[in-house]
């Protein structure tokens, strides 16, 4: 069982059913204060890793796991941010250029199209969304495991032949307590019920 000590609430802007899947949009702005500009604008490649799970309030293994890695490089000549986003839907990565820090912060604060698994796997009782956001992860092992998961998410999903216990083991590893000195934010949503997931 995962036990998190949430430090803030995840503001869920949207939780909907699309094509038989639960898709979320999350407001993670509390993990990106304006003071982070100094770190992300240092001219080096910075990494933001986000992990999201959907889990029953009553406890037990999650029913879904989502991971996303964002690489950020500030161009000191153009004064723009080159961003590469990798997740299970786009393991090869999507590249874009953001014109300034304000645009970068808006981009990081909102997680769009977070696939939280099939609607049929929603818990019968109340459930919530847990998120872990890491800025420049200290654990290279965790970052490598995340990249492996993104490249082959079927290895950890129930619908592709994996078991919930495998999914739970992966989530336990990715959402474990922060390493000392790391910039990690643990967040949790309010409780939801399956009937609140609107079809769109």
Protein Blocks (a to p, Z undefined) as FASTA:
>chain_A
ZZdddfbdcddfbdcdeehiacddddfklmmcfklmmmmmnopacddddddddddfkgpj
dfbdcdddddddddfklopacdddddfklmnopadddfbfklmmmmmmpcghiaebjfkl
pcfbdcdddddddehifblmlmmmmmmmmmmmmlmcfknopafklmmmmmmmmmmccdeh
iacdddddddddfklmccZZ
